[in-house]
Amino acid sequence: MNRRTFLATSAAAASVGPAFAQETAPQYTTGDAKWQAGYDKALAVLNKNVQVVPRYSKPVLIEGADYAGIWMECGPHEALVYRKFRPDVARNSHEVFFELQRMDGQIPCNNKVTETGFGQIQMVVPIAATAWELARATGDEALLAQAYSACSAWDAWLLRYRNTRGTGLTEGFCTYDTGHDNSPRWEGIPPQCPNKDAKAFVPGLGVPRLSPDLSATTYGARLALAEMARALGKTSDADRWTQSAVSIRQKILDQLYVAEDAAFYDLDANGKFVRVRGDILTRVCGERIPDQALFDTLWERQIHNPKAFWAPYPLPSIALDDPTFVRPIPKNSWGGPSQALTALRAPRWMDHYGRSAEFSGMMTKWCEAIIADMTFRQQIDPVDGTFTKQGDEPDYSPCALVLVDYSWRLAGLVEEADVLEWNVRPGHPASVGARFRLPLDGGGSAEMIYDDKGAELRLSGKRLGRVEGTVRLVTRKTGELVSLRGISEGVQKVALQIADKPFRKVKVPANQVISPI
């Protein structure tokens, strides 16, 4: 997106005015009473977790449960998922980190009720990436400029203080750097940096480590910075960010991937791999470090392997067959349980790598577990889907967001930058007598109205067409048909009618994209 396009987006968003602003909340109802109750409670949990925290005057979405505050690794991404309900909270949940950034460029790892934290870097989903997506979608020039400045300075800080070995990769000093509390990945390493100073580490413990996921976050941030630079008219900066992103990606692949294990590992200060197979893998995929060929290998050998990560309730934080998997499962453990945060991040990579059908199964299993429990906690046993209750408190924002986001991705609408995705899934509990209505960026709305066979599709009040059968229909925001995608395992028979044209029948295999149609 160049500057002219961004400014056009900004003008379109501004032209909508306050009348539309009052109508921005998505609307969803279903005839399945249990699903509706779960969805409604999830929204109530999120509403309760919109709070003002110290040292920043505007409401943000806090983590909830045991966590009275907002963390950089997840808070901006969570608020981005929630943005259609509370656009102000989405913006604030980014701005809080930029306003509390230190003069040397360090962005705080969190802002809690008790303190603003600088004792670890704690980054997963790049704040640059979520800020760019938010600014682009809303045409927010002020956020764009603020995010570009703040995230550029953060990248410089990481290069200065988290590149002590001179490799160009981003280094991990402590457990909390990756947010992997109680994980065997960091066994023997302190949770936080000495004296709560993220520039320091305890010598003699094998740190600093070259970390695949931290480096992947840096990569994703640089790609976002390149896009922001283009939108700001900084062409030479955009080229520089792109080149630096390409460089760190290649270093991750060359130095931190072990082909014989089909796994990415930390490389410690003694030149030894920390061979714990955990969700480093999905975090690296989240920033799309592997190409499709490498991903297919990871998918076959690890991610979709039922002995490893494709548990009945995917995706465990440590592979089921890894000897370090921790049982019995304790609270707040990245030593095995499937985490709501990992589930919430899955849309960032599973569709991209062409695994929409399998992702549908994963989404259904997670939603079933949440609705069966209704307390919205942090983690589930990947084998039986039970939530950890001893020590883990209820009303955890990421879990509530999983149910809300997955409901729309399973059977409703998703708005991307340039297209609309209509996920038609008759017969699923999320779609029984369901109605989805999504106000769109820049004005207008998209709507799906279900019956037993399929759904009527409407765009800004006008009939777009009808789909019978399970499939994802992708259209332009003006209604032009782009493609169909198989979102259910096996071949689906689909009947499609667009505008006043006759019905067409199409067979859509799992994960196959049919384009043009």
N, C-alpha and C positions, 0 to 999 in steps of 0.2 A: 504494500500500500504506500503510494507516494503522498506528498503533502497535499496536493490538490484533492485526491480522493478522500483523505482523512478530513479535510476541511468541509468537503461536501457531506460527509457523514455527520460531522458536527452540526452543520446547518440543518440537516434533516431532523436530527434529534432535538435541536432547539426549537424547531418549528412546531413540534408536537404540542408544547405548551402545558400548563398546569391541569387542564381538563383531562388529558390522557394520563398525566402523572397519578391521578386519583384512581385510575383503572388498571394499574400495572400488575396487580397480583394475579398469578395464574389461578384458574379455577378447575377443580377436578372432583367429580363424584362417581361413585360406583355402587352397583346394587349388591355387591358382596359386603355384608355388614362388618365382618371382621377386618377386611382390608380397609374399609372406610374408617373404622375406629382407629386402626393403627396409623393411617395417614393423618387423620385429624389430631391424634395425640402427638405425632412427630412435629407437626406445625406448632402445637402448643409448647412443646419442649424448646423449639427454636425461638419462639417469641419470648419465652422466659429467659433464655440465654442471651438475648440482646440487652447488654448492660453497659453502663459507663464505668470504666476502670480508672484508677488514679493516674495522674500525669497526662491525661488526654481528656478533653471535655466532651467528646461526642460518643454516641453509642456504637459499640462494636459487637460482633458475635463472639462470645467467649466459648471456650472448649466445653465447659460444663462438667458435671459429675465431680470428680476430685480436683478439677483443674480450674481454679478461679483466675482466669486470665486468657490471653491470646498469644499463641506461639507462631513464629515466622514459618516454621516448617509446614504448617497446615492452616492457620487462621485465614490468611488471604484467599487460599483456594476454597476453603469452606464457604467463606462469604461470597465468593464468585458464584459458587453453585446456588447460593441463596439469593442472588442479586435480583431476580425477577420479583421476589417478594419484598425485599428491602434494598433498593438500589443505594440508598444513603448509607446503610450499614456496610455494603460491599465496598464503597469508596472509603469510608472511615477505617475499615479493617485493613486497608493498605496504608492510608495516610498516617495512622498511628505509628507505624514503623519508620516512616520517612521523617516525621517530626521529632522522633526520639533518637534519630541517628546521630552519632558522635561526629565531631569535627574531623576526625581522622578517617571517616568513611564507614566505621563499623555500625551496622544495623543491629539493634538489639535482637537477641534470640527470642525474647518474650517481653510482654508487659503484664505482670501479675498484680493482683491486689497488694501483695507484700513488697514487690520491687520490680524495677526494670532490669532484665537480666543481660549481662554481657560475658557470662562465664563459659559460653560455648557458642558455636555458630549455628547449630540446630537448623539445618535447611534440608528440605526434600523437594517439594514442588517449588520451582523458582518464583520468587515474588515478582521478578521482572516479567515473567511470562504471564502471570495472572493479572498484573497491572496493565500490561499491554492489551490483553484480551478485553479487560473491562473498559479501558480508554477507547479502544477501537469500536466496541459495540455501542458505546454511549456518546461517542464523539467528544469526549472530555479533554479538551486541549490542555487545561491546567494540570490535570492528573498526568497526562502524557509527559509534559515538561518536567514535572516534579519527579515522576518515576524514572525518567531517563537520567536525570542528574543524580538521584540517590543511588540507583542501581549501578551506574557507571563508577561511582565512588566506592561502592561495595565490592565490585570486581577488583578494583585497584587495591583495596584493603586485603582481599583474599590472596592476591598475587604477592603482596608484600609480607604477609604474616603467615600464610598457609601454603607456602611454597619453599619451605626451608631447605628441602633437598634439591631444589633447582630443576625439577623435572617438568614443571609447568602443569602438573596435576594438582588437584586440591587435596590437602592432607587432613586426616582426622587425628585429633589429639586425645579425645575422651569419649566416653559412651554417649553423652548427651549431644555430641556433635551431629549424630545421625538420628537422634531421638529413639535409639534402640534400647530403651530401659530394660534391664534384666535379661539381656541377650547373651548367649554364649559367644557370639561374635566378639564381644568386648570383655570376655572373662579376664579378670586380673587388672583391668584398666579402670582408673577412677571415673566416677560418673561425670564429674565436672573438672574443668581446668583449675590448676592451683590458684588460690586467692581470687577465684571467680574472674580470672583474666584469660580470655580466649586466645591470647597471644602466647601463652605459656603452656608447658607440658611437663610431666614428671619423667625425668631421664631414666634410662635403664629398663624400660618396660616394653620396648619395641615400637614406641611411637617417636616421631610422627609416622603414620601409615599413609600410603597412597591409597585413596579410597575411591572405588568405582562410582558409587552413588553420589558422593559429594562432587566429584569431578563431572558427573553427568548433569547435576544441577547447575554447575557453572556453565556447561555447554548449552543447556536450555536457556539460561539467562542471557547468554551472548547472542543466541539466535533472536531472542525477543528484543534485545538492545539494537540489533541490526534493523529489525522492523521499525522500532521506535525512531531510530535515526533517520530512516527513509521518510517516515511520516513527518518528521521535523525539517526535512530538506537537507539533512546532513549526509550527503551521498558518500563522501570519503570516509566518514565515521562508520557508515553502514558496511562498507567494504572491509574496513579494519575489523569490525566485530565479527563479520562472517568468516574471515580468514582465521581469527583466533578461535572461533568455535570449531572450525574444521580441524585445526591443529590439536585441540584437547580431545576431540572425539577419537582421532586416530591414535593418540597416546593411550586412551582407555583400552581400545581394542588390541593394541600391540603389547601393552605391558600388564594388563590386569585381567585378561580373559585366558582361561585355561581350557583348551579345546578338549583334552582327554576327559575332563569332568563336565564339559558343557556348562561352565559356571564362571562368574566373575567373583574375584576375591580381593580383599585388602592385601597389599604387599607391605610387610612391616619394615621397620628400620634396619633389620638384620637381613633383608632380602628374602624373607620367607613368606609364602602365602598363608593367610589365615583361612584354612580350608573348612569353613562352615557355610553350608548351603542354605542361605536365607533369602529374605525378600530384597536383598541387594539386586537380585535378578529382575524383579518387576519394576524396581525403581529405575534401573538402567533402561528398561524398555519404555518406561513412562516418558523418558526424554528422547526416545527413539534412536538410541545409540546403535543397536544392531540394524543391519540391512535386512531385507526380507529373508534372504537365504539363511543368515545366521539365526534370525528369529525362529525360522522353521525348525532348525536343529534344537534350539532351546525349548521350543514348544513340545517337540516329540520326546526329548530326553528328560525334561524337567517339569515345565509348567503344566503340561497336559498329562503327565505321568501320574496315575493314581497312587503309585507308591511314594511319590515325592510331593508335588504341590497341588495336584488335582484331587484334593480330598473331597469327600461328600459335601463339605462346606468350604469351598476354596476362599482364599489362598492362605495356607499356613505361613506364619512368619519364619519358621524353620521347616525344611523338608521333613515329611513324615519318616523317611528312611535315613535321615541324618542322625548319627549317634548322639548328637548334642541336644536333640529335642527334649524339652524339659517336661517331665511328668512326675507327680501330679501337677496340674496347671495352677500356678500361683496368680495373684492379681497383677495387673499392669505388666504383662510379660510378653516381650518380643522373642521369647524362646520357644514358640510353637503355635500358640493360638492364632486363629484367623482374626485379623484386626479390622475394625470398621474403617479405619483410615486407609488401609490397603484396598478395601472394597470401593471406597469413595474415589480413589485414584485410578481405578481400573478403566474407566471410560477414556482416559487420556492415551491408552495404547491398544486396547483389545480390538476396537473397530479398525484402527489404523493398520494393524497387522492382519486384518481379514478374518477375525475369529468372533464375529458377531453372533453366530448361532450358539457357540459354546458359552459366550458371555451371557446370553439370554438364560441359559440354564443356571449359571452362577447367580444371576440377579434374582431369579425365582427362589433359589434355595436360601439366599440371604434374607429376602423379604419374608419367607415362611418362618424362618427362625426368629426374626424380630417380632412378627405378629403373634407368634406362639408365646412369646415372653412378655412383651409390652413394657419393659422397664428401660429400654434404650441404654444399654451398657457398652463397654469398650470392646469386648473380645468374646469370641465363641470357640468352643472346642471344635476343631475342624472335622472330627469324626462323627460326633453326634449332634452338633449344632446347639448345644446348651451354652448359655451365657455364664461367664464367671461372675458369681455374686458375692463371694466371700472377699470383702475388701474393695471391690469395684463398685462405685456408686452409680445410681441411675441418672438418666437425663443427660446423656453425653451427646453433644451436638453432631459429631460425625456419624453416629449411628442413626440419629433422626434424619440426617441429610441423605443417608443411603436409601432409606425407605421412600423419601420424597422423590429423589432423583431417579431411582430405579423404577418407580411407578410410571413416570413419564417416559423413560427409555424403553420399558417393556411394552407399553400399550398406548403411549401418547405421543406428544410432539417434542422435538428438540430443535432449537434454532441455532444454527451454526453461522459463521460469518457471512456466507454467500448463499446458503441453501436452507430449506426446511426438511426435516426428516419426520415422516409420518409412519409411526410404528404400529401397524395394524395387527392385532393378535386376538381374534374372537375366541371365546371359550376360556380365556385365562381369567383368574379371579379379579385381576386388576381391570379387566375390560367388561365385566358383566353389567349390562345396562349403563355403561360408563359414558361420561361426557367430559372432554378435555377442552379447555379454552385458554389459549396462550397469547397475551398481548405481545406484539412484535416490536423490536427496536425500530424506532423511527415512525411508529404508528401502525394502525391496523391490527388485525388479530388472525389467528388460525384456530380452527375448531374441528374436533372429531366427535361424532355422535354414533354410538354403537347400537347394533341390534345383534341377534344371534349369529348372523352370518358374516358380518363385517362392519364397516363404518362408512358413514357419510362424511365427506371432507368439505370444509368451508374455509374460504379465505376472505377476510374482511367482510363477512356477512354474505358473500356470494358463494353459490355452490361450485365447488371445484370438481367433484366427482365422487365415485364410490369404489371401495375396494372390498372384495370378499376373499377371505383366506388370510393366512399369516405371511406377512412380507413387510419390508420397509420400502416405502415410496419416497423418493427424493425429488423435490421440486425446487425451482427457483422461488424466490420470495414473491415473484409476480405470478407464479402458478405454472410456469412451463415445466414439463416433465423432464427429469434428468436421468433417472435410473431406478431400477428395482434391486433390492439386495435380500438374499435369503437369510432370515434371522432365526430360523428354527432348524433343528437337526433333521435330516431327511429332505426329500423333495416335496415342496408344497405346491398344490394346485391353486392358482390365484385367478380370480376374475376381476378385471379392471375396467372402469369406465371413467373417462375424463371428459368433462363438459357434456356436450350432447352427442358425443360419438358413441357408436355401439360398444357393448361389452367385448373385451378381448380376454381370452383365456391363455394363461402363461404358466409353465412349470418352472419353479424357481428352486434349484438345489441349495443346500446349506452353504452360506457364505459367498455364493456366486453373485456377482454384480452383472446385471443385464442392462447394457447401455450402448447406444440409445435404443429406446423401445418405441 
